[in-house]
Amino acid sequence: MVGLRGKYSLTPEIYLTGWGLIGAGGADLDWDVALGLGYDFNERISAIAGYRALGVDYSDDGFLFDAVQQGPILGVSIKF
């Protein structure tokens, strides 16, 4: 997998974050994209809300898994 991840500060506490990944590995194609809005409570803890979509196209000896999953995300980030 290869991709990019970024963060853009709107204010000292609020930021936009996102990533995009693409690759193959054992599948014909894998991908993952997300965009979120985050809030830094302090230097170590932040909360993020956004939207994420990921897909996989895999086939092996008659087995086929070709799916896209997408929806909202909500998380907490703790830096050590």
C-alpha positions in Angstrom: 0.0 0.0 0.0 1.2 3.5 -0.7 -0.6 6.8 0.1 -0.6 10.2 1.6 -1.8 11.5 5.0 -2.2 15.2 5.8 -3.3 17.6 8.5 -4.3 21.3 8.1 -4.8 23.5 11.1 -7.8 25.8 10.9 -7.2 27.2 14.4 -4.8 26.2 17.1 -7.3 23.5 18.3 -9.3 22.6 15.2 -7.9 20.9 12.1 -8.8 19.0 9.0 -7.2 15.6 8.5 -7.4 13.0 5.7 -5.6 10.2 3.9 -5.7 8.2 0.8 -4.1 4.8 0.3 -4.0 2.4 -2.7 -2.3 -0.9 -3.3 -2.7 -4.5 -4.3 -0.9 -7.0 -2.0 -2.8 -10.3 -2.3 -5.8 -8.5 -3.9 -6.3 -7.1 -7.3 -6.9 -3.6 -5.7 -7.3 -2.2 -2.2 -8.0 1.4 -1.4 -8.9 3.6 1.6 -9.8 7.3 1.8 -11.0 9.4 4.7 -11.6 13.1 5.6 -12.1 14.3 9.2 -12.4 17.3 11.4 -10.4 17.1 14.6 -10.2 19.0 17.9 -7.0 19.0 20.0 -7.9 19.0 23.7 -4.2 19.3 24.6 -0.8 18.2 23.0 -1.6 14.5 23.6 -5.4 14.0 23.2 -7.7 14.8 20.3 -11.1 13.8 18.9 -11.9 13.2 15.3 -15.2 13.0 13.4 -15.4 12.3 9.6 -16.2 10.0 6.8 -14.3 7.0 5.5 -14.6 4.6 2.5 -12.5 1.6 1.8 -12.7 -1.0 -0.9 -11.2 -4.4 -1.8 -11.3 -6.4 -5.0 -10.0 -9.9 -4.3 -10.4 -13.1 -6.2 -8.8 -16.5 -5.8 -9.7 -19.9 -7.3 -13.4 -19.0 -7.8 -13.7 -17.1 -4.6 -14.7 -13.4 -5.2 -14.7 -10.6 -2.7 -15.4 -7.2 -4.3 -16.8 -4.8 -1.7 -16.9 -1.1 -0.7 -17.6 -0.1 2.9 -18.3 3.5 3.8 -19.7 5.6 6.6 -19.0 8.0 9.4 -16.1 7.6 11.7 -15.6 8.9 15.3 -12.5 8.5 17.3 -10.1 9.6 19.9 -6.3 9.9 19.4 -3.8 9.6 22.2 -0.1 10.3 21.5 2.5 8.6 23.6 
